[in-house]
Amino acid sequence: MTTIQYREIVYDGFHDAEIVDENINLDLKHFAEACGQSPEWILQLLEYEILPARPENRIHQFFGEDISRARRAYRLQRDFEASLSAVAMMMDLLDEVQQLRKQVKHLHLHVH
């Protein structure tokens, strides 16, 4: 299955969408720009392990698939006025639910 990531840009009431290649390799500055956030906020996502851990020599290397995770974290933080530690816990729970759904679907397909 192919996932197409995009970002929606709203400017003076006009909507535009930009495709984000999930295989793209971004540095911290460009990743923060793609997420619409500051580099400091992105570093906090790493600190709270909201974004996947990286080897020390690649700590500021991000991929297109990280964009959707960072945006989801931002929406949770904004919508629930949550701290990043609460967002980390919410993201872990969402990941677990998604994994359990995959397992149930897999089991359901093999039972029938």
Gaussian input, Z-matrix of N, CA and C with variables (Angstrom, degrees):
# hf/3-21g

backbone

0 1
 N
 C     1     B1
 C     2     B2     1     A1
 N     3     B3     2     A2     1     D1
 C     4     B4     3     A3     2     D2
 C     5     B5     4     A4     3     D3
 N     6     B6     5     A5     4     D4
 C     7     B7     6     A6     5     D5
 C     8     B8     7     A7     6     D6
 N     9     B9     8     A8     7     D7
 C    10    B10     9     A9     8     D8
 C    11    B11    10    A10     9     D9
 N    12    B12    11    A11    10    D10
 C    13    B13    12    A12    11    D11
 C    14    B14    13    A13    12    D12
 N    15    B15    14    A14    13    D13
 C    16    B16    15    A15    14    D14
 C    17    B17    16    A16    15    D15
 N    18    B18    17    A17    16    D16
 C    19    B19    18    A18    17    D17
 C    20    B20    19    A19    18    D18
 N    21    B21    20    A20    19    D19
 C    22    B22    21    A21    20    D20
 C    23    B23    22    A22    21    D21
 N    24    B24    23    A23    22    D22
 C    25    B25    24    A24    23    D23
 C    26    B26    25    A25    24    D24
 N    27    B27    26    A26    25    D25
 C    28    B28    27    A27    26    D26
 C    29    B29    28    A28    27    D27
 N    30    B30    29    A29    28    D28
 C    31    B31    30    A30    29    D29
 C    32    B32    31    A31    30    D30
 N    33    B33    32    A32    31    D31
 C    34    B34    33    A33    32    D32
 C    35    B35    34    A34    33    D33
 N    36    B36    35    A35    34    D34
 C    37    B37    36    A36    35    D35
 C    38    B38    37    A37    36    D36
 N    39    B39    38    A38    37    D37
 C    40    B40    39    A39    38    D38
 C    41    B41    40    A40    39    D39
 N    42    B42    41    A41    40    D40
 C    43    B43    42    A42    41    D41
 C    44    B44    43    A43    42    D42
 N    45    B45    44    A44    43    D43
 C    46    B46    45    A45    44    D44
 C    47    B47    46    A46    45    D45
 N    48    B48    47    A47    46    D46
 C    49    B49    48    A48    47    D47
 C    50    B50    49    A49    48    D48
 N    51    B51    50    A50    49    D49
 C    52    B52    51    A51    50    D50
 C    53    B53    52    A52    51    D51
 N    54    B54    53    A53    52    D52
 C    55    B55    54    A54    53    D53
 C    56    B56    55    A55    54    D54
 N    57    B57    56    A56    55    D55
 C    58    B58    57    A57    56    D56
 C    59    B59    58    A58    57    D57
 N    60    B60    59    A59    58    D58
 C    61    B61    60    A60    59    D59
 C    62    B62    61    A61    60    D60
 N    63    B63    62    A62    61    D61
 C    64    B64    63    A63    62    D62
 C    65    B65    64    A64    63    D63
 N    66    B66    65    A65    64    D64
 C    67    B67    66    A66    65    D65
 C    68    B68    67    A67    66    D66
 N    69    B69    68    A68    67    D67
 C    70    B70    69    A69    68    D68
 C    71    B71    70    A70    69    D69
 N    72    B72    71    A71    70    D70
 C    73    B73    72    A72    71    D71
 C    74    B74    73    A73    72    D72
 N    75    B75    74    A74    73    D73
 C    76    B76    75    A75    74    D74
 C    77    B77    76    A76    75    D75
 N    78    B78    77    A77    76    D76
 C    79    B79    78    A78    77    D77
 C    80    B80    79    A79    78    D78
 N    81    B81    80    A80    79    D79
 C    82    B82    81    A81    80    D80
 C    83    B83    82    A82    81    D81
 N    84    B84    83    A83    82    D82
 C    85    B85    84    A84    83    D83
 C    86    B86    85    A85    84    D84
 N    87    B87    86    A86    85    D85
 C    88    B88    87    A87    86    D86
 C    89    B89    88    A88    87    D87
 N    90    B90    89    A89    88    D88
 C    91    B91    90    A90    89    D89
 C    92    B92    91    A91    90    D90
 N    93    B93    92    A92    91    D91
 C    94    B94    93    A93    92    D92
 C    95    B95    94    A94    93    D93
 N    96    B96    95    A95    94    D94
 C    97    B97    96    A96    95    D95
 C    98    B98    97    A97    96    D96
 N    99    B99    98    A98    97    D97
 C   100   B100    99    A99    98    D98
 C   101   B101   100   A100    99    D99
 N   102   B102   101   A101   100   D100
 C   103   B103   102   A102   101   D101
 C   104   B104   103   A103   102   D102
 N   105   B105   104   A104   103   D103
 C   106   B106   105   A105   104   D104
 C   107   B107   106   A106   105   D105
 N   108   B108   107   A107   106   D106
 C   109   B109   108   A108   107   D107
 C   110   B110   109   A109   108   D108
 N   111   B111   110   A110   109   D109
 C   112   B112   111   A111   110   D110
 C   113   B113   112   A112   111   D111
 N   114   B114   113   A113   112   D112
 C   115   B115   114   A114   113   D113
 C   116   B116   115   A115   114   D114
 N   117   B117   116   A116   115   D115
 C   118   B118   117   A117   116   D116
 C   119   B119   118   A118   117   D117
 N   120   B120   119   A119   118   D118
 C   121   B121   120   A120   119   D119
 C   122   B122   121   A121   120   D120
 N   123   B123   122   A122   121   D121
 C   124   B124   123   A123   122   D122
 C   125   B125   124   A124   123   D123
 N   126   B126   125   A125   124   D124
 C   127   B127   126   A126   125   D125
 C   128   B128   127   A127   126   D126
 N   129   B129   128   A128   127   D127
 C   130   B130   129   A129   128   D128
 C   131   B131   130   A130   129   D129
 N   132   B132   131   A131   130   D130
 C   133   B133   132   A132   131   D131
 C   134   B134   133   A133   132   D132
 N   135   B135   134   A134   133   D133
 C   136   B136   135   A135   134   D134
 C   137   B137   136   A136   135   D135
 N   138   B138   137   A137   136   D136
 C   139   B139   138   A138   137   D137
 C   140   B140   139   A139   138   D138
 N   141   B141   140   A140   139   D139
 C   142   B142   141   A141   140   D140
 C   143   B143   142   A142   141   D141
 N   144   B144   143   A143   142   D142
 C   145   B145   144   A144   143   D143
 C   146   B146   145   A145   144   D144
 N   147   B147   146   A146   145   D145
 C   148   B148   147   A147   146   D146
 C   149   B149   148   A148   147   D147
 N   150   B150   149   A149   148   D148
 C   151   B151   150   A150   149   D149
 C   152   B152   151   A151   150   D150
 N   153   B153   152   A152   151   D151
 C   154   B154   153   A153   152   D152
 C   155   B155   154   A154   153   D153
 N   156   B156   155   A155   154   D154
 C   157   B157   156   A156   155   D155
 C   158   B158   157   A157   156   D156
 N   159   B159   158   A158   157   D157
 C   160   B160   159   A159   158   D158
 C   161   B161   160   A160   159   D159
 N   162   B162   161   A161   160   D160
 C   163   B163   162   A162   161   D161
 C   164   B164   163   A163   162   D162
 N   165   B165   164   A164   163   D163
 C   166   B166   165   A165   164   D164
 C   167   B167   166   A166   165   D165
 N   168   B168   167   A167   166   D166
 C   169   B169   168   A168   167   D167
 C   170   B170   169   A169   168   D168
 N   171   B171   170   A170   169   D169
 C   172   B172   171   A171   170   D170
 C   173   B173   172   A172   171   D171
 N   174   B174   173   A173   172   D172
 C   175   B175   174   A174   173   D173
 C   176   B176   175   A175   174   D174
 N   177   B177   176   A176   175   D175
 C   178   B178   177   A177   176   D176
 C   179   B179   178   A178   177   D177
 N   180   B180   179   A179   178   D178
 C   181   B181   180   A180   179   D179
 C   182   B182   181   A181   180   D180
 N   183   B183   182   A182   181   D181
 C   184   B184   183   A183   182   D182
 C   185   B185   184   A184   183   D183
 N   186   B186   185   A185   184   D184
 C   187   B187   186   A186   185   D185
 C   188   B188   187   A187   186   D186
 N   189   B189   188   A188   187   D187
 C   190   B190   189   A189   188   D188
 C   191   B191   190   A190   189   D189
 N   192   B192   191   A191   190   D190
 C   193   B193   192   A192   191   D191
 C   194   B194   193   A193   192   D192
 N   195   B195   194   A194   193   D193
 C   196   B196   195   A195   194   D194
 C   197   B197   196   A196   195   D195
 N   198   B198   197   A197   196   D196
 C   199   B199   198   A198   197   D197
 C   200   B200   199   A199   198   D198
 N   201   B201   200   A200   199   D199
 C   202   B202   201   A201   200   D200
 C   203   B203   202   A202   201   D201
 N   204   B204   203   A203   202   D202
 C   205   B205   204   A204   203   D203
 C   206   B206   205   A205   204   D204
 N   207   B207   206   A206   205   D205
 C   208   B208   207   A207   206   D206
 C   209   B209   208   A208   207   D207
 N   210   B210   209   A209   208   D208
 C   211   B211   210   A210   209   D209
 C   212   B212   211   A211   210   D210
 N   213   B213   212   A212   211   D211
 C   214   B214   213   A213   212   D212
 C   215   B215   214   A214   213   D213
 N   216   B216   215   A215   214   D214
 C   217   B217   216   A216   215   D215
 C   218   B218   217   A217   216   D216
 N   219   B219   218   A218   217   D217
 C   220   B220   219   A219   218   D218
 C   221   B221   220   A220   219   D219
 N   222   B222   221   A221   220   D220
 C   223   B223   222   A222   221   D221
 C   224   B224   223   A223   222   D222
 N   225   B225   224   A224   223   D223
 C   226   B226   225   A225   224   D224
 C   227   B227   226   A226   225   D225
 N   228   B228   227   A227   226   D226
 C   229   B229   228   A228   227   D227
 C   230   B230   229   A229   228   D228
 N   231   B231   230   A230   229   D229
 C   232   B232   231   A231   230   D230
 C   233   B233   232   A232   231   D231
 N   234   B234   233   A233   232   D232
 C   235   B235   234   A234   233   D233
 C   236   B236   235   A235   234   D234
 N   237   B237   236   A236   235   D235
 C   238   B238   237   A237   236   D236
 C   239   B239   238   A238   237   D237
 N   240   B240   239   A239   238   D238
 C   241   B241   240   A240   239   D239
 C   242   B242   241   A241   240   D240
 N   243   B243   242   A242   241   D241
 C   244   B244   243   A243   242   D242
 C   245   B245   244   A244   243   D243
 N   246   B246   245   A245   244   D244
 C   247   B247   246   A246   245   D245
 C   248   B248   247   A247   246   D246
 N   249   B249   248   A248   247   D247
 C   250   B250   249   A249   248   D248
 C   251   B251   250   A250   249   D249
 N   252   B252   251   A251   250   D250
 C   253   B253   252   A252   251   D251
 C   254   B254   253   A253   252   D252
 N   255   B255   254   A254   253   D253
 C   256   B256   255   A255   254   D254
 C   257   B257   256   A256   255   D255
 N   258   B258   257   A257   256   D256
 C   259   B259   258   A258   257   D257
 C   260   B260   259   A259   258   D258
 N   261   B261   260   A260   259   D259
 C   262   B262   261   A261   260   D260
 C   263   B263   262   A262   261   D261
 N   264   B264   263   A263   262   D262
 C   265   B265   264   A264   263   D263
 C   266   B266   265   A265   264   D264
 N   267   B267   266   A266   265   D265
 C   268   B268   267   A267   266   D266
 C   269   B269   268   A268   267   D267
 N   270   B270   269   A269   268   D268
 C   271   B271   270   A270   269   D269
 C   272   B272   271   A271   270   D270
 N   273   B273   272   A272   271   D271
 C   274   B274   273   A273   272   D272
 C   275   B275   274   A274   273   D273
 N   276   B276   275   A275   274   D274
 C   277   B277   276   A276   275   D275
 C   278   B278   277   A277   276   D276
 N   279   B279   278   A278   277   D277
 C   280   B280   279   A279   278   D278
 C   281   B281   280   A280   279   D279
 N   282   B282   281   A281   280   D280
 C   283   B283   282   A282   281   D281
 C   284   B284   283   A283   282   D282
 N   285   B285   284   A284   283   D283
 C   286   B286   285   A285   284   D284
 C   287   B287   286   A286   285   D285
 N   288   B288   287   A287   286   D286
 C   289   B289   288   A288   287   D287
 C   290   B290   289   A289   288   D288
 N   291   B291   290   A290   289   D289
 C   292   B292   291   A291   290   D290
 C   293   B293   292   A292   291   D291
 N   294   B294   293   A293   292   D292
 C   295   B295   294   A294   293   D293
 C   296   B296   295   A295   294   D294
 N   297   B297   296   A296   295   D295
 C   298   B298   297   A297   296   D296
 C   299   B299   298   A298   297   D297
 N   300   B300   299   A299   298   D298
 C   301   B301   300   A300   299   D299
 C   302   B302   301   A301   300   D300
 N   303   B303   302   A302   301   D301
 C   304   B304   303   A303   302   D302
 C   305   B305   304   A304   303   D303
 N   306   B306   305   A305   304   D304
 C   307   B307   306   A306   305   D305
 C   308   B308   307   A307   306   D306
 N   309   B309   308   A308   307   D307
 C   310   B310   309   A309   308   D308
 C   311   B311   310   A310   309   D309
 N   312   B312   311   A311   310   D310
 C   313   B313   312   A312   311   D311
 C   314   B314   313   A313   312   D312
 N   315   B315   314   A314   313   D313
 C   316   B316   315   A315   314   D314
 C   317   B317   316   A316   315   D315
 N   318   B318   317   A317   316   D316
 C   319   B319   318   A318   317   D317
 C   320   B320   319   A319   318   D318
 N   321   B321   320   A320   319   D319
 C   322   B322   321   A321   320   D320
 C   323   B323   322   A322   321   D321
 N   324   B324   323   A323   322   D322
 C   325   B325   324   A324   323   D323
 C   326   B326   325   A325   324   D324
 N   327   B327   326   A326   325   D325
 C   328   B328   327   A327   326   D326
 C   329   B329   328   A328   327   D327
 N   330   B330   329   A329   328   D328
 C   331   B331   330   A330   329   D329
 C   332   B332   331   A331   330   D330
 N   333   B333   332   A332   331   D331
 C   334   B334   333   A333   332   D332
 C   335   B335   334   A334   333   D333

   B1=1.4400
   B2=1.5221
   B3=1.2976
   B4=1.4523
   B5=1.5178
   B6=1.3053
   B7=1.4545
   B8=1.5142
   B9=1.2977
   B10=1.4587
   B11=1.5131
   B12=1.3092
   B13=1.4570
   B14=1.5311
   B15=1.2876
   B16=1.4573
   B17=1.5119
   B18=1.2992
   B19=1.4546
   B20=1.5047
   B21=1.3138
   B22=1.4508
   B23=1.5197
   B24=1.3127
   B25=1.4544
   B26=1.5273
   B27=1.3134
   B28=1.4580
   B29=1.5231
   B30=1.3196
   B31=1.4522
   B32=1.5194
   B33=1.3185
   B34=1.4636
   B35=1.5253
   B36=1.3246
   B37=1.4545
   B38=1.5200
   B39=1.3146
   B40=1.4619
   B41=1.5253
   B42=1.3261
   B43=1.4608
   B44=1.5221
   B45=1.3091
   B46=1.4572
   B47=1.5189
   B48=1.3068
   B49=1.4626
   B50=1.5148
   B51=1.3255
   B52=1.4591
   B53=1.5235
   B54=1.3272
   B55=1.4558
   B56=1.5259
   B57=1.3244
   B58=1.4560
   B59=1.5269
   B60=1.3124
   B61=1.4626
   B62=1.5181
   B63=1.3480
   B64=1.4563
   B65=1.5224
   B66=1.3269
   B67=1.4664
   B68=1.5243
   B69=1.3129
   B70=1.4591
   B71=1.5286
   B72=1.2956
   B73=1.4574
   B74=1.5276
   B75=1.3270
   B76=1.4659
   B77=1.5214
   B78=1.3361
   B79=1.4558
   B80=1.5300
   B81=1.3066
   B82=1.4619
   B83=1.5226
   B84=1.3139
   B85=1.4724
   B86=1.5267
   B87=1.3217
   B88=1.4571
   B89=1.5250
   B90=1.3278
   B91=1.4582
   B92=1.5284
   B93=1.3193
   B94=1.4681
   B95=1.5254
   B96=1.3270
   B97=1.4600
   B98=1.5309
   B99=1.3322
   B100=1.4592
   B101=1.5234
   B102=1.3324
   B103=1.4588
   B104=1.5311
   B105=1.3241
   B106=1.4603
   B107=1.5232
   B108=1.3264
   B109=1.4590
   B110=1.5208
   B111=1.3230
   B112=1.4668
   B113=1.5283
   B114=1.3299
   B115=1.4664
   B116=1.5346
   B117=1.3297
   B118=1.4624
   B119=1.5182
   B120=1.3367
   B121=1.4715
   B122=1.5285
   B123=1.3137
   B124=1.4680
   B125=1.5290
   B126=1.3266
   B127=1.4643
   B128=1.5303
   B129=1.3159
   B130=1.4573
   B131=1.5301
   B132=1.3392
   B133=1.4646
   B134=1.5214
   B135=1.3232
   B136=1.4659
   B137=1.5297
   B138=1.3270
   B139=1.4635
   B140=1.5264
   B141=1.3281
   B142=1.4589
   B143=1.5304
   B144=1.3301
   B145=1.4679
   B146=1.5211
   B147=1.3349
   B148=1.4694
   B149=1.5200
   B150=1.3162
   B151=1.4611
   B152=1.5193
   B153=1.3257
   B154=1.4704
   B155=1.5277
   B156=1.3271
   B157=1.4685
   B158=1.5202
   B159=1.3120
   B160=1.4531
   B161=1.5170
   B162=1.3427
   B163=1.4718
   B164=1.5307
   B165=1.3036
   B166=1.4688
   B167=1.5277
   B168=1.3462
   B169=1.4716
   B170=1.5287
   B171=1.3229
   B172=1.4759
   B173=1.5269
   B174=1.3176
   B175=1.4603
   B176=1.5291
   B177=1.3162
   B178=1.4623
   B179=1.5197
   B180=1.3103
   B181=1.4626
   B182=1.5290
   B183=1.3143
   B184=1.4609
   B185=1.5204
   B186=1.3224
   B187=1.4569
   B188=1.5206
   B189=1.3178
   B190=1.4565
   B191=1.5171
   B192=1.3340
   B193=1.4613
   B194=1.5300
   B195=1.3322
   B196=1.4640
   B197=1.5244
   B198=1.3244
   B199=1.4669
   B200=1.5160
   B201=1.3235
   B202=1.4644
   B203=1.5314
   B204=1.3171
   B205=1.4713
   B206=1.5330
   B207=1.3142
   B208=1.4656
   B209=1.5282
   B210=1.3014
   B211=1.4719
   B212=1.5178
   B213=1.3426
   B214=1.4660
   B215=1.5277
   B216=1.3219
   B217=1.4665
   B218=1.5257
   B219=1.3207
   B220=1.4642
   B221=1.5288
   B222=1.3472
   B223=1.4763
   B224=1.5265
   B225=1.3263
   B226=1.4653
   B227=1.5211
   B228=1.3211
   B229=1.4626
   B230=1.5211
   B231=1.3105
   B232=1.4575
   B233=1.5285
   B234=1.3400
   B235=1.4623
   B236=1.5216
   B237=1.3299
   B238=1.4565
   B239=1.5283
   B240=1.3436
   B241=1.4626
   B242=1.5303
   B243=1.3348
   B244=1.4565
   B245=1.5196
   B246=1.3125
   B247=1.4620
   B248=1.5210
   B249=1.3243
   B250=1.4562
   B251=1.5261
   B252=1.3205
   B253=1.4641
   B254=1.5278
   B255=1.3289
   B256=1.4685
   B257=1.5249
   B258=1.3189
   B259=1.4661
   B260=1.5224
   B261=1.3256
   B262=1.4715
   B263=1.5252
   B264=1.3192
   B265=1.4581
   B266=1.5351
   B267=1.3312
   B268=1.4694
   B269=1.5288
   B270=1.3201
   B271=1.4639
   B272=1.5264
   B273=1.3330
   B274=1.4673
   B275=1.5223
   B276=1.3286
   B277=1.4600
   B278=1.5226
   B279=1.3217
   B280=1.4698
   B281=1.5263
   B282=1.3361
   B283=1.4642
   B284=1.5264
   B285=1.3363
   B286=1.4577
   B287=1.5286
   B288=1.3134
   B289=1.4646
   B290=1.5232
   B291=1.3214
   B292=1.4593
   B293=1.5308
   B294=1.3188
   B295=1.4598
   B296=1.5283
   B297=1.3217
   B298=1.4632
   B299=1.5263
   B300=1.3110
   B301=1.4684
   B302=1.5154
   B303=1.3235
   B304=1.4642
   B305=1.5180
   B306=1.3287
   B307=1.4591
   B308=1.5193
   B309=1.3289
   B310=1.4653
   B311=1.5228
   B312=1.3060
   B313=1.4672
   B314=1.5186
   B315=1.3181
   B316=1.4669
   B317=1.5336
   B318=1.3373
   B319=1.4649
   B320=1.5203
   B321=1.2997
   B322=1.4634
   B323=1.5377
   B324=1.3072
   B325=1.4704
   B326=1.5168
   B327=1.3319
   B328=1.4674
   B329=1.5234
   B330=1.3111
   B331=1.4676
   B332=1.5200
   B333=1.3129
   B334=1.4723
   B335=1.4666
   A1=108.82
   A2=116.86
   A3=122.88
   A4=108.94
   A5=115.86
   A6=121.68
   A7=108.31
   A8=115.88
   A9=120.50
   A10=107.64
   A11=115.33
   A12=121.09
   A13=108.34
   A14=116.21
   A15=119.76
   A16=108.87
   A17=114.38
   A18=118.48
   A19=108.07
   A20=114.36
   A21=120.71
   A22=108.12
   A23=115.17
   A24=120.85
   A25=107.41
   A26=115.98
   A27=121.12
   A28=107.49
   A29=115.56
   A30=120.41
   A31=108.44
   A32=117.13
   A33=123.05
   A34=112.25
   A35=115.66
   A36=120.23
   A37=114.80
   A38=118.95
   A39=122.10
   A40=109.14
   A41=115.39
   A42=121.29
   A43=109.19
   A44=115.02
   A45=121.65
   A46=106.99
   A47=117.12
   A48=120.90
   A49=108.88
   A50=115.32
   A51=121.46
   A52=107.92
   A53=116.81
   A54=121.77
   A55=109.32
   A56=116.79
   A57=122.32
   A58=107.15
   A59=116.96
   A60=122.57
   A61=109.21
   A62=116.78
   A63=119.27
   A64=113.22
   A65=117.53
   A66=121.15
   A67=112.63
   A68=117.23
   A69=121.31
   A70=109.58
   A71=116.08
   A72=123.22
   A73=107.18
   A74=116.97
   A75=121.65
   A76=111.12
   A77=115.92
   A78=119.62
   A79=108.32
   A80=116.82
   A81=121.40
   A82=112.37
   A83=117.13
   A84=120.91
   A85=111.28
   A86=117.58
   A87=120.70
   A88=112.03
   A89=116.44
   A90=119.93
   A91=110.13
   A92=116.71
   A93=120.51
   A94=110.64
   A95=117.32
   A96=121.04
   A97=111.08
   A98=116.96
   A99=121.00
   A100=111.40
   A101=116.35
   A102=121.21
   A103=112.58
   A104=116.18
   A105=119.94
   A106=112.38
   A107=116.50
   A108=121.41
   A109=109.84
   A110=115.57
   A111=120.54
   A112=110.03
   A113=116.91
   A114=119.69
   A115=112.32
   A116=117.12
   A117=120.59
   A118=110.91
   A119=117.14
   A120=121.29
   A121=109.84
   A122=116.60
   A123=121.19
   A124=109.95
   A125=117.25
   A126=120.68
   A127=111.29
   A128=116.70
   A129=120.11
   A130=110.78
   A131=117.30
   A132=119.80
   A133=110.69
   A134=116.31
   A135=120.41
   A136=110.63
   A137=116.09
   A138=120.87
   A139=111.54
   A140=116.72
   A141=121.64
   A142=112.37
   A143=116.17
   A144=123.40
   A145=113.02
   A146=115.40
   A147=120.77
   A148=109.08
   A149=116.11
   A150=121.49
   A151=107.64
   A152=117.61
   A153=120.10
   A154=112.15
   A155=114.49
   A156=120.68
   A157=109.90
   A158=115.21
   A159=121.78
   A160=109.34
   A161=116.34
   A162=118.12
   A163=109.56
   A164=116.41
   A165=121.69
   A166=112.64
   A167=116.94
   A168=119.13
   A169=112.87
   A170=117.85
   A171=121.28
   A172=110.87
   A173=117.07
   A174=121.82
   A175=112.47
   A176=118.15
   A177=121.42
   A178=111.87
   A179=116.81
   A180=121.61
   A181=107.39
   A182=115.72
   A183=121.23
   A184=109.36
   A185=115.06
   A186=121.15
   A187=109.38
   A188=115.45
   A189=120.76
   A190=113.34
   A191=117.04
   A192=120.15
   A193=112.27
   A194=117.56
   A195=120.89
   A196=112.02
   A197=116.41
   A198=120.33
   A199=111.09
   A200=117.34
   A201=119.24
   A202=110.81
   A203=117.35
   A204=120.43
   A205=110.32
   A206=117.23
   A207=120.38
   A208=110.50
   A209=117.32
   A210=120.14
   A211=111.16
   A212=116.34
   A213=119.57
   A214=109.40
   A215=116.78
   A216=120.95
   A217=110.15
   A218=116.54
   A219=119.54
   A220=111.22
   A221=116.22
   A222=119.37
   A223=111.10
   A224=117.01
   A225=120.10
   A226=110.80
   A227=115.96
   A228=120.23
   A229=110.57
   A230=116.54
   A231=121.75
   A232=112.00
   A233=116.77
   A234=120.69
   A235=113.40
   A236=116.52
   A237=120.35
   A238=112.78
   A239=115.49
   A240=120.95
   A241=109.28
   A242=114.54
   A243=121.50
   A244=112.02
   A245=114.78
   A246=120.38
   A247=108.25
   A248=117.05
   A249=119.45
   A250=112.14
   A251=118.07
   A252=118.44
   A253=110.33
   A254=117.68
   A255=120.81
   A256=110.56
   A257=117.03
   A258=120.90
   A259=110.03
   A260=117.11
   A261=120.53
   A262=110.24
   A263=116.57
   A264=120.42
   A265=110.64
   A266=116.94
   A267=120.60
   A268=111.08
   A269=116.00
   A270=120.03
   A271=110.78
   A272=116.97
   A273=120.32
   A274=110.83
   A275=116.36
   A276=119.98
   A277=111.41
   A278=117.50
   A279=120.65
   A280=111.08
   A281=116.74
   A282=120.77
   A283=110.51
   A284=115.87
   A285=119.92
   A286=111.37
   A287=116.94
   A288=120.79
   A289=110.23
   A290=116.89
   A291=120.73
   A292=110.77
   A293=117.39
   A294=121.74
   A295=110.81
   A296=116.99
   A297=120.83
   A298=111.25
   A299=117.05
   A300=120.06
   A301=111.42
   A302=116.89
   A303=120.61
   A304=110.65
   A305=116.81
   A306=120.52
   A307=111.46
   A308=116.39
   A309=120.76
   A310=109.83
   A311=116.95
   A312=120.58
   A313=110.47
   A314=116.86
   A315=121.76
   A316=110.22
   A317=116.60
   A318=120.44
   A319=111.20
   A320=115.96
   A321=121.42
   A322=110.36
   A323=117.42
   A324=120.79
   A325=111.32
   A326=117.39
   A327=120.63
   A328=113.00
   A329=117.82
   A330=121.35
   A331=110.13
   A332=116.75
   A333=119.93
   A334=111.75
   D1=135.07
   D2=178.38
   D3=-101.72
   D4=133.27
   D5=176.63
   D6=-109.29
   D7=130.02
   D8=177.11
   D9=-106.27
   D10=119.75
   D11=178.28
   D12=-94.72
   D13=141.67
   D14=176.39
   D15=-145.26
   D16=161.36
   D17=172.89
   D18=-122.86
   D19=139.34
   D20=-179.99
   D21=-96.09
   D22=132.75
   D23=-178.70
   D24=-117.74
   D25=125.51
   D26=178.28
   D27=-114.83
   D28=123.01
   D29=-178.54
   D30=-140.13
   D31=118.75
   D32=-178.85
   D33=50.02
   D34=43.22
   D35=176.70
   D36=82.87
   D37=-4.77
   D38=179.11
   D39=-97.30
   D40=138.56
   D41=179.11
   D42=-104.83
   D43=138.59
   D44=176.24
   D45=-141.79
   D46=151.48
   D47=178.50
   D48=-125.78
   D49=144.40
   D50=-179.90
   D51=-125.27
   D52=127.62
   D53=178.40
   D54=-72.87
   D55=135.37
   D56=177.47
   D57=-116.37
   D58=117.10
   D59=179.95
   D60=-69.05
   D61=123.42
   D62=-177.78
   D63=-68.58
   D64=-16.02
   D65=179.45
   D66=-94.74
   D67=1.85
   D68=-178.26
   D69=-68.51
   D70=148.99
   D71=-179.82
   D72=-114.76
   D73=117.99
   D74=-175.52
   D75=-118.88
   D76=145.95
   D77=171.27
   D78=-84.15
   D79=175.80
   D80=-175.16
   D81=-57.18
   D82=-47.31
   D83=-177.33
   D84=-61.42
   D85=-48.19
   D86=-177.91
   D87=-71.07
   D88=-33.27
   D89=176.57
   D90=-65.45
   D91=-45.00
   D92=178.48
   D93=-60.31
   D94=-41.82
   D95=177.43
   D96=-62.48
   D97=-43.14
   D98=-179.88
   D99=-63.72
   D100=-30.58
   D101=179.22
   D102=-87.49
   D103=-11.69
   D104=-177.74
   D105=73.65
   D106=28.24
   D107=-177.13
   D108=-130.14
   D109=175.46
   D110=178.47
   D111=-86.55
   D112=154.07
   D113=174.74
   D114=-57.98
   D115=-34.42
   D116=179.42
   D117=-63.08
   D118=-39.38
   D119=178.83
   D120=-65.96
   D121=-40.34
   D122=178.39
   D123=-62.50
   D124=-42.33
   D125=178.15
   D126=-62.07
   D127=-33.79
   D128=176.32
   D129=-66.92
   D130=-35.25
   D131=176.69
   D132=-62.00
   D133=-37.54
   D134=176.26
   D135=-68.38
   D136=-42.12
   D137=-179.26
   D138=-60.89
   D139=-40.16
   D140=-179.45
   D141=-89.22
   D142=7.60
   D143=178.64
   D144=57.29
   D145=33.21
   D146=174.27
   D147=-77.30
   D148=-36.75
   D149=171.66
   D150=-95.17
   D151=149.39
   D152=-178.69
   D153=-57.54
   D154=144.47
   D155=178.20
   D156=-64.89
   D157=149.74
   D158=-179.21
   D159=-130.12
   D160=153.33
   D161=173.82
   D162=-61.44
   D163=151.93
   D164=-176.67
   D165=-53.23
   D166=-39.22
   D167=-178.33
   D168=-75.28
   D169=-7.45
   D170=178.78
   D171=-126.41
   D172=25.36
   D173=-174.75
   D174=-59.26
   D175=-30.95
   D176=-179.21
   D177=-107.39
   D178=33.09
   D179=177.24
   D180=-111.88
   D181=122.62
   D182=-176.17
   D183=-124.54
   D184=159.42
   D185=-178.58
   D186=-124.18
   D187=162.43
   D188=-179.16
   D189=-53.88
   D190=-37.12
   D191=-179.51
   D192=-65.66
   D193=-23.79
   D194=177.54
   D195=-70.28
   D196=-23.48
   D197=-177.88
   D198=-62.15
   D199=-46.77
   D200=-178.53
   D201=-64.54
   D202=-35.89
   D203=178.63
   D204=-66.98
   D205=-43.60
   D206=178.96
   D207=-64.88
   D208=-39.48
   D209=179.29
   D210=-66.89
   D211=-39.05
   D212=177.15
   D213=-62.65
   D214=-41.97
   D215=178.43
   D216=-60.79
   D217=-42.87
   D218=179.08
   D219=-62.27
   D220=-44.41
   D221=-179.80
   D222=-61.79
   D223=-41.48
   D224=177.99
   D225=-63.44
   D226=-44.48
   D227=179.33
   D228=-61.40
   D229=-45.09
   D230=-178.47
   D231=-69.63
   D232=-51.20
   D233=-173.45
   D234=-67.26
   D235=-34.61
   D236=-177.76
   D237=-105.33
   D238=3.54
   D239=-177.27
   D240=48.86
   D241=47.71
   D242=-173.37
   D243=-97.33
   D244=151.86
   D245=172.85
   D246=-74.02
   D247=164.90
   D248=179.07
   D249=-67.19
   D250=-28.90
   D251=175.76
   D252=-67.49
   D253=-37.72
   D254=175.81
   D255=-68.13
   D256=-39.06
   D257=177.55
   D258=-62.58
   D259=-41.07
   D260=178.72
   D261=-59.84
   D262=-43.44
   D263=179.35
   D264=-65.40
   D265=-42.70
   D266=178.19
   D267=-61.63
   D268=-41.78
   D269=179.68
   D270=-64.87
   D271=-40.36
   D272=176.69
   D273=-61.00
   D274=-43.33
   D275=179.38
   D276=-66.03
   D277=-41.21
   D278=177.11
   D279=-62.80
   D280=-40.80
   D281=177.40
   D282=-61.82
   D283=-42.77
   D284=-179.18
   D285=-65.52
   D286=-42.07
   D287=177.37
   D288=-61.22
   D289=-44.01
   D290=179.23
   D291=-61.87
   D292=-42.36
   D293=178.93
   D294=-64.48
   D295=-42.85
   D296=178.71
   D297=-64.28
   D298=-39.38
   D299=177.04
   D300=-62.18
   D301=-40.21
   D302=177.33
   D303=-63.05
   D304=-42.19
   D305=179.93
   D306=-64.35
   D307=-43.71
   D308=179.12
   D309=-63.10
   D310=-43.61
   D311=178.75
   D312=-62.19
   D313=-43.09
   D314=179.47
   D315=-62.69
   D316=-45.11
   D317=179.09
   D318=-64.57
   D319=-41.16
   D320=-179.89
   D321=-62.09
   D322=-39.47
   D323=-179.78
   D324=-68.69
   D325=-33.89
   D326=-177.13
   D327=-84.24
   D328=-18.90
   D329=178.96
   D330=-78.10
   D331=-34.02
   D332=-176.76
   D333=-92.48

